[in-house]
Each structure stands twice: as structure tokens, then as C-alpha cells.
Amino acid sequence: MRRLAADEAELWARVTATIRPLSRDKATEPAIDTGPPPAQPLAKPVKGRVPPPRPVAATSQARATLGEGGLDGHWDRRLRSGDVRPDRILDLHGHNLDRAWTAIDEGLERAISQGERVVLLITGHARPGEPPVQRGKIRAAVHDWLAASRHAGRIAAVRGASKRHGGGGSLYLILRR
């Protein structure tokens, strides 16, 4: 990392003077070092043959992340075409974030206990626009919720729904048997 030149340090000091700290604690003036960089010791050369790094074996959890893998091509074709009939439909329209999380958790609990395989989760379309976006918060949070859910291990895959079942405003949750 290089040190700032005198003119750069002056410019940086003017920029930092305009910054408002996020906390209520008094900000301390950052020390700007314009001196020469300290000498760093040279790394010792490695003697002998250095083996290449070993590849890390992918765990089943890493391979089966939500939204990836878990289904064969036949399933994916049926989902894209809308030929799959959902066993349960969870509609999150009109819910706030807390109620939506509770509805997903309870809906997955019921679906798993009744041996259902395909859950259609209707979140609504994401709303484009400048932050803060007032709508589309559930859609934005649903993948994180599912990954952190106590039922994450029972979800084989998450796929976008076909137009027949809501398109971009809905998701298929495929549960493991």
C-alpha cells in the first residue's frame, strides 16, 4: 500500500472534514502519514518442492444450496412449463415482514408434516426504483429467510414459478421426500 503525497493528503483531509460519523461518539482526527513507507523484510525463499494446493472437497451442504441443484432436468422442464401442480399455496400479499416470515414457517411446517412436495410461494413482484424501496421487501428477503429457516434442510430447491403460477412474483419450493 502506498503512502499519500502531500497534495493527496491535503485533499483527503478536506474530504474527511465533511464526513458525519454514524455514531454519537466524538470522531478522532485520523493520522495521515506522509513519510516513507517502512521497510518490509523480504520473504524467505521456500526450499525444495512446494506441492500445489489441494482441492477442497465440496460438502453436500455446499452443493445443495437453495436455488441450485437438487432436481433433475425432468423436474426443471416441468416447473418451467407450469405442468407441476402445487400441493400447497402460500400467498404473502398483504403481509408485513413479520407476518410473512411466520406464514412461511407455519406453511412449510404443515406441508412437511402432510408429506407435500411442491409449495407455491406467492411473494409479489419486486418493485424497481431508487432505495429505499417501500414495496417488494418480502420478495427481497425470502431467499435469505428460506436459507436460515429451520426447514432449510427439507427444501430441495427453489425455482421461479412459470407464468401460469405467477411468473416473477412467485416461487416454487420443492421439498425433499
N, C-alpha and C positions, 0 to 999 in steps of 0.2 A: 504494500500500500504506500503510495507516495504522499509526501507532505504538501501542504498548500503553500503556494508562493505568497508573497506579501500582499499583492493586489487581490488574489483569490481569498486570502484570509480576511481582508477588509470587507470584501463583498459578502462573504459568508457571515461576518459579524453583523452586517446590516440586515441580512435576511433573517437571522435568528432573533434579532431585536423585535421583529414584527410577529413572532410566533407567540400565541397564547397557550400556556400549558393547560392540559386537561385536568390536572389535579389542582386542589386548592393550596397545596404546599408551595412555598416560595421556590421559584426556579433559581438554580445557581448558574452563574455565567460559565459556559463551557470554556475550558482552557484550550487555546489554539496554539499548537506547537508549530512554529515555522522553522525550527532548527533542522539540521541534517538528520536523516534517519539513523537510528542506532545500527551499528554493525551486527549482522547476524552470523553466528558460526556456520561454517559450511557443513553440510550433511556428510557423514562418513560413508564412503562407498561400501556397498554390500559385497562381501567376499563369497565366492562360489556361485552356484546356480540358484537363482530365485525362481521357485515354481510359480506358474500363473495362478491367479485367484480361482478358488474352486467355486463352481456354480452352486447357488443356494437352492435346495430343493423346495419347490413350491408346495405349501401345505394345502390341505383340502379347503381350509377356510379362505386362503388367498385366491384359490382357483374359483371357488363358488361364491364370489361376491354378488351382492344383489344386483340384478340387472344384467349380469353376464353369465353365460354358461348355464348349466343345469337342465337344459332342454335339448332335444334332438331337432333336426331340421323339420321333421313332420309336425311337431308342435308349433314351431315358429311359423310355418306356412299356414296352418290352421288359424293361428292367432291373427296373422296379418290379413287373412281373408275374412275374418269375422265368423268362421264356421264353428267356433267354440261357443258353447252356451254357458254363461257364468252360473255357478251354483249359488252364489250369494252376491248381492249388490249392496255396496256401502256408498251412499250419497252424502257428500260432505257440504253440499250447498247450504248456506245459512248458518253454518257453524263458525264459532271463533276458534282460535288456535287450540285452546284447552279442550273444548268440547270435541273438536276434530280428532285430537290425539286419543281421547277417551273412546270415541266411537270406533276408531281404527283398532285399538287394543281389544275392546269388547267384541267387535265383529270378527276379528281374527280368532279370538278365543272360541267363539261359537262355531265358526267354520271348521276349526281344527277338531273340536270335540265331536262334531257331527260327520267327520270324515269327508268334508267337501274339498274339492281340488282347485277350482277356479273361482277367484273373487274379483269382481269388477269394482274398482275403487274410482268413484267419480269425484274429482277434485275441482273441476272447473278449469277453464283455460288460463294460462299465465297472461298477465297484463303487461304489455310493453310500456316503457316510459322511463322517465328520469326518477332516480331514487329520491325520496322514499316512495316506493310503490305501495299504495293503500290496498290494492286488491292483488290476489294471486299469492298471498303469503303461505297458504296451506299447500298449494302446488309446489312452491319453492322448498318447503320443509319436509315433504312427505318421504323423499328418499332417505334423508338423514333419520327420520323417525323410524322407518322400517328397519334400517341397519342397526339402530340402537334398541329396537323393540325386544321384549322378552321372547317374541315369536320369530326372531330373525333366523334361527336355525331351522325353522319349519318352512321357510319361504325358499322355494327352489329358484324362482326367477321373477323379475318384474319386467313387464313389457308394456309398451304403449298400446293402447286399445285401437281396434280398427274403427273406421268411420261409422260402421254400423252400431258400435257401442260407445260412441262419444269422441272418437279420434283423439286429438291433442289434449282434451280435457279429462281423459280417463286413463286408467292403468289396469292391466291385468296383473293380479298377484297369483302365481302358480304355487300351490302348497305341495310339500312333499307328502308322499303316502306314509 
